[in-house]
Each structure stands twice: as structure tokens, then as C-alpha cells.
Amino acid sequence: MNLSEDKSGFFLKEMFPADLKVALVWLAASILAVCVPFLNESPVRVVLTLPVILFLPGYCLIAALF
């Protein structure tokens, strides 16, 4: 590897961590559960949104720190 190579895009080429992809999918599913009328009135809403409120913020914060 030459020292003259451009390294400005190094951090953009890294893959997005799989656990944070799962967190984003879970967040999208919980938003849909809140917004869709027939899911809004079912227990599915509670099952999907409770971890988003209690678990995901702390998990994503720790993942960002490490």
C-alpha cells in the first residue's frame, strides 16, 4: 500500500454492523405497529414497542461507544 493513496473514504467503506441493522429493522417494525390501525389495537404493538423504549436506546449507545 502506497503512502500516497487517498484514505479519506476509509471509514465509509466499513460495513454497517449487523446488530445495528437488526435494531433498525425492529424500530421500523415498531413504527409500523404504532401507525397501522389494526396493529395499533393488538398486543403486537406492545411486544414490538416495549423493547424499543427500554432496550434499544441503551444498546445503540453502548454500540456507538465501542
N, C-alpha and C positions, 0 to 999 in steps of 0.2 A: 504494500500500500504506500503510495507516494504521499509525502507531506504536503504536496501542492494540490491534492484533491480537495474538492469542496465538501465540507462536513456540515453544512448548515441544515440539511434536511435529515440528519441522522435520527432525531427524536420523532420525526413524522413517519418514519418507516417502521417503527416498532409496532407490533401487533397490539390491538386493544385486548386487555386481559379478559379471559373467558368468564370469570366470576362477575366482573362488572357488566358484561353483556347479559348475563342471566338477571342481574339486578335491573337493568334497563327494560328487559322483556317483562319482568314481574311488575315493574312500575307501569308500563303501558297496559298490561292486563288489568291492573287495579284501577287505572283511569277509565278504561272501558267499562269495568264493572260498576263504577260510580255513575257514568254518563248514560249507559244503556238502560232504558226504563225497566225491562223485565228482569235484568240482573240486579238492578238497584234495590229491588224489594225482596231479594233472596239472600240466603245465608252465604252465598258465594262472595258477595260483596265484603262481608266481614272476614272471611277466610283470606281474601286477597289483599285487603287494605290494612289489616292489623299488623302484619309483618312490615309493611311499607312505613307505617307510623313508628313502630317500636324498634325494628331491627335494621332496616336498610340505611338510615342516616348514619348511624354509628359504624356500620360495616364499611360504607363507602368512605367515611372519614379516615378510618384506620387503613384502608387500602390506599388512599391517597398519601398518607403519611409514610407508608412503607413502599 
